[in-house]
């Protein structure tokens, strides 16, 4: 049975409590690999008497207007292509058109023609809400509510909101700010989302969503280096690793639970621990992950990475004066970079030299030099 890690169980209890009390918005924040998606899945598994829908975001969503919502609408239609036809028979063409607005479901020439022809029939409802939503938003809103109208209670699960485009975030913000009454669109909906705030290029409009969450904003803590061995065993590690190797794995994964889980599976299925460690570096491209992490969390991250790439070519240990020449920097600056690397549990420094805390770290950086042999080997 999975044991919750860090403050995961506390946050899950709070989110489920918010759902029960029908709090409109709850948000989970945290770095990559802290378990945000895992908790969202748990919310879905532990929620009863509600229809669960997902509004997905990905890295390319920022360049596509309303992508999370349009993608959901299209998926709803594709899931049951008879849904609109059934509604036409039940409610009549004029009523269906009013609800759908000018949005045309995919794959139906007949419906497209009818909806285009009768687009003006929705004018009254548009006039009522045009001071809240613009035309593009209404074209998303009407079908969105239409497909959700049969459900008495809805929970929208939203992962990776940081990737959403500005228009989608503004639209969600407007939905959440509506006065709750009988005229409110989606007044039966609750939104539970997750945000990776390490992604710094998110649309500024997301700050407004975060403020709306207020006390229902929950931050997942990152796994601490001191607790990493315990966490690895919680994830199912059944083989014994020495402290240096455990520290090296933490240095590379930064406690990322998904990566750590994958590593546990690999380690448990192999007798040759040293061999599997080499495979982990190659298969998972952990050197690249380590470099990306340092670039994000430290102003000196790029220079630390460059220093350790060159250092890896000298061996498990290296002298500061050797790095002075290849980096074209004075010794005091090289020492400052090594000191910073030591804080990230990557090396151990001494008076004149330093060493990687494990051969695993050295090999991770050495593998990264192969992409540009002219630079690092000439």
N, C-alpha and C positions, 0 to 999 in steps of 0.2 A: 504493500500500500504506500502511496506517495506521501512523504512527510513535507509539509509546507516549510519553505525556507525563508529566512529573514523575517520580514513582517507581512508575508503573503497571506497568512491565515487571518490576521487582523483586518487587512484591507478587504478580503473577500467577505468577511462578516459584515463590515460596514456597507459594502456595495449591496449585498443581499438585503440588508436592513433598509437601505434607500429604495430598493425596488419594491419591497413590501409596503413602504410608506408612500409610494408613488412620487418620489422626488423626481423632478423633471430631468435633471442632468447630474451624472456622476462621472468623474474623470480619474484615470490612473496615470501617473507620470513615472518615469524612470529611465535609466540608461538601457542600452541594448542588452538583452540577455538577462534582465532581472525578473522576467516572468509576466510581463504585461499581457501578452497574447494568451498565455496559460491561464491567467485569472479570468480573462474574458470568456474563455471556453468553459471555465468552471461556473461562471455566472449563468451561462446558457444551460449547463447540465443541472443546475440547482434551482432553476426557476420553473414554477408551475403556473398553470392557468394564464399563460400569456403566449402570444405568437412572437417568435424570435426572428428578426430580419437582420441582415448584415449590410452595412454600407462600407465597402472596402476602399482603401487608398493604397497607392503604390508610388514608387519613386518618380514615375512619369505623370502622375495625376496633375501636377502643378501646371502643366502646359495644356490641359484639356478642361475646358469650362464645364462645370456641373457633372464631371465624369462619375463620381460616386453615386449620384442620384440617377443619372441617365442610365448607368449600367444596371442599377437595381430595377428600374422600370422595365428595361428591355428583358432582363432575366425573368421578371414576373410574367411577362407576356409569353416568352418562349417556353416557360415552364408549363403553362396551360394556355395554348393558343385559342381555346374555345371560350376563355373567360369573358372576353368582350362580347363575343357573339351571344353567349348566354344572357349577358346583361342587357343586350339589345332587345332580346325577346321579352325579358322580364320587365324592364323599365321603359322601353320605347327609345327610339333613336334620338329624339330631342333631349330627353333627360340625360342619356349617356353622353351626348355631345357637350352638354353643359358641364358635366363632371370632368370630361377629358380635356377640355380646352382645345388648343390647336395641335396638341401632341398626337402623332400618328403611330400606332403600334407597327412594329416591323412585320413584313411578310403578308400584308393584307391590302390588296389594291382596292377592294370594295370599300373597306373601312376608311382608307386614306381619302378616297374620293368623297365619301359622305362627310367626313370630319372637315375637310377643306371647304366643302360647299356650305356647311352650316356653321362656320367658325364664328359668325357674328351673333349666333344665338346665345353665346356665353357672355355677351356684353354687360348685362346687368350685374352678374357676379364679379366680373372684372372691375367694374366701376366701384363696387363696394370695397374692393381690396387694393385698388391701384395706388392708394396713398401709403400702403405698406410694402407691396411687392411690385417690382417692375415686370414688364412683359415677359422677359426671359425666365424670370423666377416663377411667374404664373404658369408658364408652359411646362415647368417641372412640377409645380405644386399640385395642379389639378389631377394629373394621372397618379401622382404619388399617393394622394389621399384616396383616389378612386380604387386603387389596388388594395388599399388597407382598410377600406370602409366596412368590410364584413367582419373585421376582428374587433372584439370588445376591448382588448388590452394588447398593446404592442410594446416590444422592447427592441430598439435599434442598437445593435452591437457595432461599434465603430473602432476599427484598429488603424493605427498609423495616421491619425488626423493631421500630423505635421506635414504630410505629403499632399494634402488637399489643395486645390486651386482656390484663389481668393473669392471667386463668386460662390463656390460651394460653402465656404466657411461663412461668408456674409449671409447667405441664405439660411444656413443652420442657426446662426445668431438671431436672425429675425424671427424664425420659427420659435426659438426658445424665449424670446422677449414678448411674445404675444400675450395679451390679457386673456386669462383662462375663462372662457364662457362658452355658450352653446354654438357660437359662430367661429370658434377657434379651429383652425386647421390642425388635424392630428392631435386633438386634445386628449386622446387616449394613449399617447405615445410617451415612452421614457427613453432617454438616450444615455447609453453607457459607453464611454470611449477611452482610448489609450493614446498617450502622446509620448514620443521619444524626444525630449527637449535637447538632447545632444545634437540633433539636426538643427543647425542654426539658421538655415535658409527658409524656415517656414514663413508663410504669409503673416504679416503683422496683425491681420484681422483675428488670428487665433488667440491673441492676448485677450480679446473681448470674451471669447468662449471660456477661457480659463477663469476670468474674473466672475463670470456667471455661476461657475461651480461653487464658489465660496468655500464653505466648510466641507463640501463634498468633493474636494480635490485631495487625492490620496497619492503619496509618493512612495514608491517601492525603493527600499534600500539596496545598495549594491553589496554583494557578498564580500566580507572583509578577509584579508589575507590570513589572519589568525584563525579564522573559522573554516578555511577552504577544505582542509582535510576532513572535517566533520561533514561538510556539504557533499564532498565527493562520495563519502560512505552513505549519506542519505540518498544520493542518486543511484546507489547500488554497487559501488566499487567493491570488488571481492578480492582483489590482489593487493599485496603489500607494496607500497612505494616509500622510498626513503624521503626524508624531509627536503633534501635538495631538489629532487625531481618534482615533488609536490609544489615547492615554491616556484620552480621553473614553469610548471603548467599554469599556475596562477598568473605569473608574469605575462604569459602569452594570452590567456583567455580573459584576464581581468575579472574572473568570476562569472563570465557569461555562462548561464545555465544550459543553454542549448548546446553550445560547443562542449561544455564539460560533460553533458549527458552522452554526446556522441563519443567523446574520448573514453568514458567509462565503458561503453559497449565494446569498443575496440580493445581496451586493456583486458577486460574480462574474458575475451575470447581468444587470447593469445598466451602462450607460455613464454615466448621470447619478448620480454618487456623492452629491452634495448631496441630490438628490431621494430616493434610496433611504434615506439617513440619516433623513429626515423620515418615510418610510414605516416604517422600523424602529421608531421611537419610538411611532408610532400602532398598528401591527399587533401588536407584541410587548408593548405596554404596559410598556415598560422603566422609565418613571418610577415606576410602582407597585412594580416589582421593586426598584428602587434604594431606595425608601422603606422597604420591608420589610426589606431587608438592613441598613440603618442602625439600624432599631429593634431588630434582633436583636443586633447586635454592639457597640452603644454605649449607655451609660446616658443619654447626652444625645441619642441618635438621634432621638427624636421632636421635640425642640426644634431640632436641626440641620435636620431636614426642613422644619419650619414656617418657619425663618429663610430657607431657600433658596427656598421657594415664594413668599414675599413678595418676596424679592430678585429673583426672575425677572421680576416685574412692573415693576421699575425699568429693566431692560435688561441688557445683557451685563455692565455694571459697575454698582456701587451703593455708596453711602456708608453708613457705620455709623450716622450720626445719623438717616438716613431709617428705618432698621430699629428704632432705639430707640423711635420713636413708634408704629409699627404693632405691635411686640411688647410695648410697655409694659415695657421692660427698660432698665437703664442701659448705658452704652457698654462698660464693662469686661466685662459678661456677653455682650453681642453679639460683642465681639472674641473671647471664649473659644469661642463657638460657631463663628465663622468659622475660627478656628485649628484646631478639631477637623475642620471640613469640609475644610480644606486637607490635613490628614493623610490623608483619604480620596481625595485627588486630584480634588476637585470644584471648588475655587476657588483663586485666587492672591490673597493678601492683601497690602496695603501699609499705610502709616501711617494713612490716613483712609478708605480704601476697599478694595474687593476686586472681583474679576472672575471670572466662570465660566471654567474652563480651555478650554471650547469651547461654541459655540452649541448643540450637541447636548445638553449637560447642562442648559443654561438651558431649552430647549424641553421637555425631559423633565419638569422641575419645573413649568413654566408649564402644561403639559397637565393636571397634577394639580390645578390650581386651578379648573378648569372645573366640577368636580363640586360645588363650593360657592361659587358666585359671590357670594352674599350676604356671605359671610365675607371673601373676599379682594378684592372690587372695590368695597365700600361704604365 
